[in-house]
Structures are given as C-alpha cells and as structure tokens.
Amino acid sequence: MVGLDISYLLTQLYGGETMQLAKIELNDEQVVLLLNNKDALDKAIGDVRQLVDEFEPDLSNGVNRKKIASFSAEISAMKVKLVKLAKSTIEADRKKIAAVNSSIKSIEKEFSDLRDAARKPLTDWENGEKARVDRHTTALDEIENCEELDLLIEPVDFEEYQDQADLAYLKRKRFLIGKKEADELAKAEAAELEVLRAEKAVRDAEDKVKADELAKIEEAKAKEADDERLRKEGEHKAQEEAEKKSKADKIAAEKKLLKVKLEREQAEKRVLEAESRAKEAEEKAKVDQESKVQKLRDDEAKRKADNAHNKNIQNEVFKSLSNLGVSKDDAIKVVVAICDGKIPHVSIKF
C-alpha cells in the first residue's frame, strides 16, 4: 500500500480485552490514501470483520455485557472518525468526490453491519429478556383480572416474579370466593322475595273470591226484595181475583224464594271452600319458605363454624412452626402450601 501501511491501523485494534480503534490518530493524507485504494480499504474492513468474528461474547454478567456494548461502540466510533475525515477531504479535492463518496458508503454500510454483528448477541439477549418479562407481566395481569374462580390457575415457573404471582393468586382467590358467596346470598334473597310475591298473589285471589261471592249474595238479596215487593203489589192489585189464582201466585213465590235461599246457601258454601283452600295454600307456602330460609341459615352457620375451626387449626400449626424456630413468613408459606396440597404426604387434620 502506497504511503500508508494498513497494518499500522490494526496493530492496536485488539489490545487487551477491548478495541482501541477510536484512539488511532489519522491525518488527512493518510485518509486520502486509504480511501483512494479500494484494496487497502477492503483489507482494513476485512481485518475488523475478522476481529468481530473472533470475538467471543460472554452474557453471564453485566460487566461482560458492557464489554460487548463497548466493542460495538468502538467500531461505530471508528466509522464516524473515518467518515468525518473522509468528508473533510472532499473540500480539498473536488475531483475525487465520486471515489470518496463510494468509500464513504462502503464504510457506512460495512461498519454499521460490523457494529450490528458485534452487538447481535447482546441485542438478542436483551430481546429475549424483554419477551420473558412481558410474558410474566401478561400472566400476572390475567391472574389479577380473572373474573371466574374456576378459571383461576395457580402460578408456576414465574422465576423472579414467583412471589408476586403467588401473592396475586391468593388475593384474587379470596376475592372470587367472597364474590361467589355474595352471589349465593343474593339468590337466596331473590327466592325469599318470590315467596312473598306468591303469598300476596294468594291473598289477592282470596279477596277476589270473597268479593265475588259477597256480590252474588247481595244480588240474590236484592232480587228477593224486588220479588217480594212485586208479590205484595200483585196481591194488592189482584185482591179481587179468584182465591185459586191468589193461592197459585203465593205457591209460585214461595218456590222462587226457596230457590233464592238455596242459591245463597250454595254461594256461602263456595266462599267457605275458597277460604279453606286459600288458607291451606298460604300455610304450605309459609312452611316451604321457612324450610328454605332455615336451610340457608344452617348452611351459613356451618360454613362460618368450619372456617373458624380451620383458622384455629392453621394458627396452631403456625404457632408450632414458630416455636420450632421457623420465621413468620416461612411458617405462613408452609401452612398455605400444606392447605393447597403442594407438599406430598403432608396434610393438616381439621
């Protein structure tokens, strides 16, 4: 290479554990010679590429990951330095603009590719970390926003988020259990309301039957009074008629009166029967409702007693673990794990 040995540029490229490209001092004359000799430029780029290929990235800790980023940054800094010096030569020599621009493009592209290639292991690791964290975050959101107790899944394999996931699971489980109990109580109250409505309907039906029967009785009495009035008027007007006709009219009136009385007795009998049926229906509805309400109360009392008993047993286990030297947090975790069946062959007898 004329005027500039490219190997000089690379003698300190990999001194120790980091590159030293950004520290090399290049003058305008050296840059002009390099940019106008494609073979020399390709040789320099190839040597840098070889360093990238031979570089062994270590992602095991933060220090080594910073070394990867530093390696990529030094290649980028070398690119910026070469491009900056190359652009300055354009002002000095217009005639070589085409060759210099071509070299600039090569430097831009090749060094950008080399920079990306050098950083690729770290970039891939960072993308993997983001995807992993996003996956755990999404799973936590699903636990915290679950609306059905049957759909709530116990968290596993949450890595560093396991404690947060376990806490979210326990909180959501307690919330959904409380919601389910509230729904059951609401259903019981709705059933009681239906019974009350049914009882009112029975009373309304009874009142209507009584009113209808009373109206029939009053109508029969009114008819009887009218008949009696007409009979007396007929007797007064027909006083001079023959005895036989008067007697016949009287017999007919008596038969009619007997029929009215019979109809009244039958109406009264129907009222009594309707009252009896209504009373039986009311007593049956009351007994059924009392039975349902008592069952709900008995179930609720049993559930509360069971919960209190279980809590006392769990507190005794917790105290025993604490007396054995187990920390408070670990004792709570052990009791919860045993209750959830996470520890094989171990259980709490309630």
ABEGO torsion letter per residue (X at the ends): XBGBBAAAAAAAABBEABBAAAABBBBAAAAAAAAABAAAAAAAAAAAAAAAAABBBBAABAAAAAAAAAAAAAAAAAAAAAAAAAAAAAAABAAAAAAAAAAAAAAAAAAAAAAAAAAAAAAAAAAAAAAAAAAAAAAAAAAAABABAAABBBBBGAEAAAAAAAAAAAAAAAAAAAAAAAAAAAAAAAAAAAAAAAAAAAAAAAAAAAAAAAAAAAAAAAAAAAAAAAAAAAAAAAAABBAAAAAAAAAAAAAAAAAAAAAAAAAAAAAAAAAAAAAAAAAAAAAAAAAAAAAAAAAAAAAAAAAAAAAAAAAAAAAAAAAAGBBAAAAAAAAAAAAAGABBGBBBBX
